Amino acid sequence: MNPPSKSAAAIRRVRSVPAIIAILITGQLAACRDVAPAFGPSMPAARANAEGLFGGIAQRFTNVQRNPKFAVARGKLGKNALTPSAIFNDTAAWTTIGPDANRSILVDGAFANNRYLFSARPSAPPIDAPGDSRHLIALRRINDNEFEWLTNVDIAMGPIAGDDLARIISALMRSAEGRTVAAIRADYRASFRRTTAALGRLLTLDTLRLVRDAENATSITLGVRIDPARIKGIMPAFAHYLEKYSTPSRYHTVVTDKRGGRWVELSGANNFLTLKLRSLDGRFVPLNSAARPIPSELQLNSEFSTRILLFTVGFRKLVSDLNIISGDRERGWAIKFNREPEWRLPPTVGFLIKTPLRRPFQGQGILFRVAIGNMQGQRSILARRTVATVQESAILRFLNRLTGTAMGDFVGPAEVEENRFSAEAFNAMRLDARALLQ
């Protein structure tokens, strides 16, 4: 649970739905027999990496519980992320209250006794086993109505390293080159049958289109249909949440470069997600120009809207800088949001848009960084860092009310069922990978 980095935590929560689904679909497509060995430089390493990765994520979603301190703090932080003055001096929200303008809460997560427990405490043990996590949320008062949020999240990923993930992505794209759609579908259904069944309760790979061109590159289009009605009988609250928030959501993101090249395109509407990319020998090449290596400096161009209560909220023309991190011991992405988008808000509150929604994009902007590195010998850590500044105002109080509505609908049975769906899906991936990498 993190404070928002854009307009509202409600929007972030809704946007996480297609993000989770995209991750799970990637796992299903990685189920092709030729991709599995790419999990490591040798078969034993591949087995250990797949077990740690899928097993650790599955544990993270298994019987999730929170100690009383974090259960209370989570609710307060979520409801007041855009109006932090309300919780700045609330001792129930923090594990550390400094004498100056700084507040923080430290939370560790670990799996034991068939449950994943989040515990807020003044100090936390080192993360070790796959799936172990540490979350630091800090709040700094800048002046009377400006506050800076900082979030650090570290998750143990087992022995898998950034180079392994890069090799998996490359093998995944290469597996689509020079093959027929029928062969690919038959491959993942046979090789990862448990995964196909687990994901198939909610998701359908409706479209898989492969087009080979004169440069011998392959344009790949994936179309995924989300059907909440299929899980109503076993996960009714999660299904209702998806119908209420995922169905009306519209989103479109394109990864571009300074030369006008389009590298990846993701869009969604009416519970249908479409992903487009182009591959040459397992490497990204532009969708709209001659093949060339992907540059390290890119841009994200995004728009998003959804409906909460009677209101349609969202944004368009959100442009951010994306830098690829590719070091000897670390791989990932760093994103900087320093251009205010065009907001879509109800007309009755539109006239309030001035400084408050512009402030996060000023100065250093909103910073988001995620990378995996082999930081502790054979243990890799996935590290996520977010820094954002908010300025309190009437419009943020309005958005906070929307946040409360979306979070209220999610926290409880819907969250429990979403966790169960994810745990079962990643456990299926783990078992299929184990059988395939014997």
C-alpha positions as CSV (number, residue, x, y, z in Angstrom):
1,M,0.0,0.0,0.0
2,N,1.6,3.2,-1.2
3,P,0.6,6.9,-1.3
4,P,-0.5,8.0,-4.8
5,S,2.0,9.4,-7.3
6,K,-0.5,11.0,-9.6
7,S,-4.0,12.3,-9.1
8,A,-5.5,9.9,-6.6
9,A,-5.0,6.6,-4.9
10,A,-8.3,5.6,-6.3
11,I,-7.0,5.9,-9.9
12,R,-3.9,4.0,-9.0
13,R,-5.9,1.2,-7.4
14,V,-8.0,0.8,-10.5
15,R,-5.0,0.9,-12.8
16,S,-3.4,-1.9,-10.9
17,V,-6.1,-4.3,-12.2
18,P,-4.8,-4.4,-15.8
19,A,-1.3,-4.3,-14.5
20,I,-1.8,-7.5,-12.4
21,I,-3.5,-9.2,-15.3
22,A,-0.7,-8.2,-17.7
23,I,1.8,-9.8,-15.3
24,L,-0.2,-13.0,-15.1
25,I,-0.6,-13.1,-18.9
26,T,3.1,-12.6,-19.4
27,G,3.6,-15.6,-17.1
28,Q,1.2,-17.7,-19.2
29,L,2.9,-16.8,-22.5
30,A,6.3,-17.5,-20.9
31,A,5.0,-21.0,-20.5
32,C,6.2,-22.0,-24.0
33,R,8.5,-25.0,-23.7
34,D,11.4,-23.1,-25.3
35,V,11.2,-20.2,-22.8
36,A,11.4,-22.2,-19.6
37,P,15.2,-23.0,-19.8
38,A,15.9,-19.3,-20.1
39,F,15.2,-18.9,-16.4
40,G,18.8,-19.7,-15.7
41,P,22.2,-20.3,-17.4
42,S,21.9,-24.0,-16.6
43,M,19.0,-26.4,-15.9
44,P,19.5,-26.5,-12.1
45,A,19.8,-22.7,-12.0
46,A,16.6,-22.4,-14.1
47,R,14.7,-24.7,-11.7
48,A,15.9,-22.7,-8.6
49,N,15.1,-19.3,-10.3
50,A,11.6,-20.3,-11.4
51,E,10.9,-21.9,-8.0
52,G,12.0,-18.8,-6.1
53,L,10.3,-16.3,-8.4
54,F,6.9,-18.0,-8.8
55,G,6.9,-19.5,-5.3
56,G,7.8,-16.3,-3.6
57,I,5.1,-14.3,-5.4
58,A,2.5,-17.0,-4.7
59,Q,3.4,-16.8,-1.0
60,R,3.0,-13.0,-1.0
61,F,-0.7,-13.5,-1.9
62,T,-1.4,-16.5,0.4
63,N,-3.7,-15.8,3.4
64,V,-2.5,-12.2,3.7
65,Q,-2.8,-10.8,7.3
66,R,-1.7,-7.6,9.0
67,N,-0.7,-7.0,12.6
68,P,-3.1,-4.6,14.4
69,K,-0.6,-1.6,14.1
70,F,-0.4,-1.9,10.3
71,A,-4.1,-2.7,9.9
72,V,-4.9,0.7,11.5
73,A,-2.1,2.6,9.8
74,R,-3.0,1.2,6.4
75,G,-6.5,2.6,6.6
76,K,-5.4,6.0,7.8
77,L,-2.6,6.3,5.2
78,G,-4.9,5.2,2.4
79,K,-7.7,7.6,3.3
80,N,-5.5,10.6,3.8
81,A,-2.8,10.2,1.1
82,L,-3.8,13.4,-0.6
83,T,-4.5,15.3,2.7
84,P,-1.5,14.2,4.8
85,S,-2.0,17.0,7.4
86,A,-4.8,14.9,8.9
87,I,-2.4,12.2,9.9
88,F,0.9,14.0,10.3
89,N,0.6,14.0,14.1
90,D,-1.4,10.8,14.4
91,T,0.8,8.3,16.3
92,A,-1.4,5.4,15.1
93,A,-0.2,6.0,11.5
94,W,3.6,5.8,12.2
95,T,6.2,3.7,13.8
96,T,8.7,6.6,14.0
97,I,7.8,10.2,14.7
98,G,10.9,12.4,14.6
99,P,11.3,15.7,16.4
100,D,11.4,17.5,13.1
101,A,9.2,17.4,10.0
102,N,9.6,13.7,9.3
103,R,7.3,10.7,10.0
104,S,7.7,7.1,8.8
105,I,6.2,3.6,9.1
106,L,8.3,0.5,8.6
107,V,6.6,-2.7,7.6
108,D,8.0,-6.2,7.0
109,G,6.3,-9.0,5.2
110,A,7.1,-12.7,5.6
111,F,5.5,-16.1,4.9
112,A,5.2,-18.6,7.8
113,N,2.5,-21.1,9.0
114,N,0.7,-20.8,5.6
115,R,0.1,-17.1,5.9
116,Y,1.8,-13.9,4.7
117,L,2.0,-11.5,7.6
118,F,2.6,-7.7,7.2
119,S,3.9,-6.3,10.5
120,A,4.5,-2.6,11.3
121,R,7.3,-2.2,13.8
122,P,10.2,0.3,14.6
123,S,12.8,-2.1,13.1
124,A,12.6,-5.1,10.8
125,P,14.8,-8.1,10.2
126,P,16.7,-8.5,6.9
127,I,14.7,-9.9,4.1
128,D,15.9,-13.3,3.1
129,A,13.5,-16.0,1.8
130,P,11.8,-15.4,-1.6
131,G,8.7,-13.3,-1.1
132,D,10.0,-11.5,2.0
133,S,9.5,-7.8,1.8
134,R,10.3,-4.5,3.6
135,H,8.2,-1.4,3.1
136,L,9.2,2.1,4.2
137,I,6.7,4.9,3.9
138,A,7.9,8.4,4.9
139,L,6.2,11.7,5.0
140,R,8.0,15.1,5.2
141,R,6.3,18.4,5.8
142,I,7.7,21.1,3.5
143,N,5.4,23.9,4.7
144,D,1.8,24.3,6.0
145,N,0.1,22.6,3.0
146,E,2.9,20.9,1.1
147,F,4.2,17.4,1.9
148,E,6.6,15.0,0.3
149,W,5.9,11.2,0.3
150,L,8.7,8.7,-0.1
151,T,8.1,5.0,-0.5
152,N,10.8,2.3,-0.6
153,V,9.7,-1.3,-1.2
154,D,12.2,-4.2,-1.3
155,I,11.2,-7.7,-2.1
156,A,13.4,-10.8,-2.1
157,M,13.2,-12.6,-5.4
158,G,15.4,-15.7,-4.7
159,P,18.5,-16.3,-6.8
160,I,17.0,-15.0,-10.1
161,A,18.9,-11.9,-11.3
162,G,18.3,-9.1,-13.7
163,D,20.2,-10.8,-16.5
164,D,18.0,-13.8,-16.1
165,L,14.8,-11.7,-16.5
166,A,16.3,-10.1,-19.6
167,R,17.1,-13.5,-21.0
168,I,13.5,-14.7,-20.3
169,I,12.0,-11.7,-22.1
170,S,14.3,-12.2,-25.0
171,A,13.4,-15.9,-25.2
172,L,9.7,-15.1,-24.9
173,M,9.8,-12.8,-27.9
174,R,12.0,-15.1,-29.9
175,S,9.6,-18.0,-29.3
176,A,7.0,-16.1,-31.4
177,E,9.3,-15.7,-34.3
178,G,8.9,-18.1,-37.2
179,R,6.1,-20.1,-35.6
180,T,2.4,-20.4,-36.3
181,V,-0.3,-19.2,-33.9
182,A,-1.7,-22.7,-33.6
183,A,1.7,-24.1,-32.6
184,I,2.2,-21.4,-29.9
185,R,-1.2,-22.0,-28.4
186,A,-0.7,-25.8,-28.4
187,D,2.7,-25.3,-26.8
188,Y,1.6,-23.2,-23.7
189,R,-1.6,-25.3,-23.2
190,A,0.4,-28.5,-23.1
191,S,3.5,-27.2,-21.3
192,F,1.7,-25.1,-18.6
193,R,-1.7,-26.7,-18.4
194,R,-2.1,-25.8,-14.7
195,T,-1.4,-22.1,-15.4
196,T,-3.7,-22.1,-18.4
197,A,-6.5,-23.5,-16.3
198,A,-5.9,-21.1,-13.4
199,L,-5.8,-18.0,-15.6
200,G,-8.5,-19.2,-17.8
201,R,-11.1,-18.8,-15.0
202,L,-10.9,-15.0,-15.7
203,L,-8.8,-14.4,-18.8
204,T,-8.9,-15.5,-22.4
205,L,-6.1,-15.0,-24.9
206,D,-8.6,-13.9,-27.5
207,T,-6.1,-12.6,-30.1
208,L,-2.6,-13.7,-31.0
209,R,-1.4,-12.3,-34.3
210,L,2.1,-12.7,-35.8
211,V,3.2,-10.8,-38.9
212,R,6.7,-11.3,-40.4
213,D,8.1,-8.5,-42.5
214,A,10.8,-7.9,-45.0
215,E,13.4,-7.3,-42.3
216,N,12.6,-10.7,-40.9
217,A,11.2,-9.1,-37.8
218,T,7.9,-10.2,-36.3
219,S,5.1,-7.9,-35.2
220,I,3.2,-9.4,-32.3
221,T,-0.3,-8.5,-31.2
222,L,-1.8,-10.0,-28.1
223,G,-5.5,-9.4,-27.2
224,V,-6.7,-10.5,-23.7
225,R,-10.3,-10.6,-22.7
226,I,-11.2,-10.2,-19.1
227,D,-14.5,-11.8,-18.2
228,P,-15.5,-11.2,-14.5
229,A,-18.7,-13.3,-15.0
230,R,-16.6,-16.4,-15.2
231,I,-15.5,-16.2,-11.6
232,K,-18.7,-15.0,-10.0
233,G,-19.5,-18.4,-8.6
234,I,-16.2,-18.8,-6.8
235,M,-15.0,-15.2,-6.3
236,P,-18.1,-13.0,-6.3
237,A,-16.7,-9.9,-4.6
238,F,-13.6,-9.8,-6.8
239,A,-15.9,-10.2,-9.9
240,H,-18.1,-7.4,-8.7
241,Y,-15.1,-5.1,-8.1
242,L,-13.8,-5.8,-11.7
243,E,-17.2,-5.1,-13.2
244,K,-17.5,-1.9,-11.3
245,Y,-14.0,-0.5,-11.9
246,S,-12.2,-2.4,-14.6
247,T,-15.1,-2.5,-17.1
248,P,-15.5,1.3,-17.4
249,S,-11.7,1.9,-17.5
250,R,-10.0,3.1,-20.6
251,Y,-6.2,3.3,-20.9
252,H,-3.6,3.7,-23.6
253,T,0.2,3.8,-23.2
254,V,2.9,4.0,-25.9
255,V,6.6,3.7,-25.4
256,T,8.4,6.1,-27.8
257,D,11.8,7.6,-28.4
258,K,13.1,11.0,-29.4
259,R,13.2,10.0,-33.1
260,G,9.5,9.2,-33.2
261,G,10.0,5.4,-32.9
262,R,7.1,3.5,-31.2
263,W,8.4,0.5,-29.3
264,V,5.5,-0.9,-27.2
265,E,1.8,-0.1,-27.2
266,L,-0.7,-1.2,-24.5
267,S,-4.4,-0.2,-24.6
268,G,-7.6,-1.4,-22.9
269,A,-11.3,-0.8,-23.0
270,N,-14.4,-2.8,-22.2
271,N,-12.4,-5.5,-20.4
272,F,-10.2,-6.1,-23.5
273,L,-6.4,-5.5,-23.2
274,T,-4.2,-5.2,-26.3
275,L,-0.4,-5.4,-26.4
276,K,1.7,-4.7,-29.5
277,L,5.4,-5.0,-30.0
278,R,7.9,-6.1,-32.7
279,S,10.7,-8.6,-32.3
280,L,13.9,-9.4,-34.2
281,D,15.9,-12.3,-32.8
282,G,14.4,-11.8,-29.4
283,R,15.2,-8.0,-29.3
284,F,12.8,-5.1,-29.3
285,V,12.7,-3.2,-32.6
286,P,10.4,-0.2,-33.5
287,L,6.9,-0.9,-34.6
288,N,6.9,1.9,-37.2
289,S,10.4,2.1,-38.6
290,A,13.5,0.2,-39.7
291,A,15.0,-2.2,-37.1
292,R,17.5,-0.7,-34.7
293,P,18.5,-1.2,-31.0
294,I,16.3,0.2,-28.4
295,P,17.7,3.3,-26.9
296,S,18.2,3.7,-23.1
297,E,16.3,7.0,-23.0
298,L,12.6,6.7,-23.9
299,Q,9.2,8.3,-23.2
300,L,5.9,7.0,-21.9
301,N,2.8,8.7,-23.4
302,S,-0.3,7.7,-21.4
303,E,-4.0,8.4,-20.9
304,F,-6.5,6.9,-18.5
305,S,-10.1,7.3,-17.4
306,T,-12.5,5.4,-15.2
307,R,-15.8,6.0,-13.5
308,I,-16.2,6.2,-9.7
309,L,-19.6,6.8,-8.3
310,L,-21.2,9.3,-10.7
311,F,-17.9,10.8,-11.8
312,T,-15.6,10.2,-14.7
313,V,-12.0,10.9,-13.7
314,G,-8.7,10.5,-15.5
315,F,-6.0,12.2,-17.6
316,R,-4.6,12.4,-21.1
317,K,-1.3,13.5,-22.5
318,L,0.7,12.3,-19.6
319,V,4.3,12.3,-20.9
320,S,7.1,10.9,-18.7
321,D,10.8,10.2,-19.2
322,L,11.7,6.5,-19.1
323,N,15.4,5.5,-18.7
324,I,16.4,1.8,-18.9
325,I,18.8,0.7,-16.1
326,S,21.2,-1.8,-17.4
327,G,24.2,-2.1,-15.1
328,D,26.5,-5.0,-14.2
329,R,24.5,-5.9,-11.1
330,E,21.1,-4.1,-11.7
331,R,18.4,-4.0,-14.3
332,G,15.2,-2.0,-14.4
333,W,13.5,1.3,-15.2
334,A,13.5,4.8,-13.9
335,I,10.6,7.1,-14.7
336,K,10.2,10.8,-14.1
337,F,6.9,12.6,-14.4
338,N,7.5,16.4,-14.7
339,R,4.9,17.4,-17.2
340,E,1.3,18.0,-16.0
341,P,-1.2,16.1,-18.0
342,E,-4.7,17.3,-19.1
343,W,-7.0,16.3,-16.3
344,R,-10.5,14.8,-16.8
345,L,-12.6,15.7,-13.8
346,P,-16.3,16.6,-13.2
347,P,-17.3,20.1,-14.5
348,T,-18.4,21.0,-11.0
349,V,-14.9,20.8,-9.7
350,G,-12.9,21.5,-12.9
351,F,-12.6,25.2,-12.0
352,L,-10.6,24.3,-8.9
353,I,-7.7,22.9,-11.0
354,K,-4.8,25.2,-10.6
355,T,-1.7,24.8,-8.4
356,P,-2.7,21.7,-6.4
357,L,-2.6,19.2,-9.2
358,R,0.3,21.0,-10.9
359,R,2.5,20.9,-7.8
360,P,3.6,17.2,-8.0
361,F,5.1,17.8,-11.5
362,Q,7.1,20.8,-10.5
363,G,10.7,20.8,-9.3
364,Q,12.1,17.2,-9.4
365,G,8.6,15.9,-10.4
366,I,7.3,12.5,-9.5
367,L,10.1,9.9,-9.4
368,F,9.5,6.2,-9.8
369,R,12.2,3.6,-10.0
370,V,12.1,-0.2,-10.1
371,A,15.0,-2.5,-10.5
372,I,16.2,-6.0,-9.6
373,G,19.8,-6.4,-8.5
374,N,21.9,-9.2,-6.9
375,M,22.7,-7.1,-3.9
376,Q,23.2,-9.8,-1.2
377,G,25.4,-12.6,-2.6
378,Q,23.0,-15.1,-4.2
379,R,19.8,-13.2,-3.1
380,S,18.3,-10.8,-5.6
381,I,16.2,-7.9,-4.4
382,L,13.5,-6.1,-6.4
383,A,13.6,-2.5,-5.2
384,R,10.8,0.0,-5.9
385,R,11.2,3.7,-5.0
386,T,8.6,6.5,-5.4
387,V,9.0,10.2,-4.4
388,A,6.1,12.6,-4.9
389,T,5.0,16.0,-3.4
390,V,1.3,17.0,-2.8
391,Q,-0.2,20.3,-2.0
392,E,-3.4,20.2,-0.1
393,S,-6.5,21.9,-1.5
394,A,-10.3,21.5,-1.9
395,I,-9.9,19.5,-5.1
396,L,-7.6,17.0,-3.3
397,R,-10.1,16.6,-0.6
398,F,-12.7,15.8,-3.3
399,L,-10.3,13.2,-4.9
400,N,-9.7,11.8,-1.4
401,R,-13.4,11.1,-1.1
402,L,-13.2,9.1,-4.4
403,T,-10.2,7.3,-3.0
404,G,-12.1,6.3,0.0
405,T,-14.9,4.9,-2.2
406,A,-12.6,2.8,-4.4
407,M,-10.5,1.5,-1.4
408,G,-13.7,0.8,0.6
409,D,-15.0,-1.4,-2.3
410,F,-11.7,-3.2,-2.5
411,V,-10.5,-3.8,1.1
412,G,-12.3,-6.8,2.5
413,P,-13.8,-9.7,0.5
414,A,-12.7,-8.4,-2.9
415,E,-9.0,-8.1,-1.8
416,V,-9.1,-11.5,-0.2
417,E,-10.4,-13.1,-3.4
418,E,-8.0,-11.2,-5.6
419,N,-5.1,-12.4,-3.4
420,R,-6.5,-16.0,-3.7
421,F,-6.7,-15.8,-7.5
422,S,-3.2,-14.5,-7.8
423,A,-1.8,-17.0,-5.3
424,E,-3.4,-19.9,-7.2
425,A,-2.2,-18.6,-10.5
426,F,1.4,-18.2,-9.5
427,N,1.4,-21.5,-7.6
428,A,0.2,-23.1,-10.9
429,M,3.2,-21.5,-12.7
430,R,5.5,-22.8,-10.1
431,L,4.3,-26.4,-10.4
432,D,4.3,-26.3,-14.2
433,A,7.8,-24.9,-14.3
434,R,9.0,-27.5,-11.8
435,A,7.6,-30.3,-14.0
436,L,9.0,-28.8,-17.2
437,L,12.5,-28.2,-15.8
438,Q,13.1,-31.7,-14.5
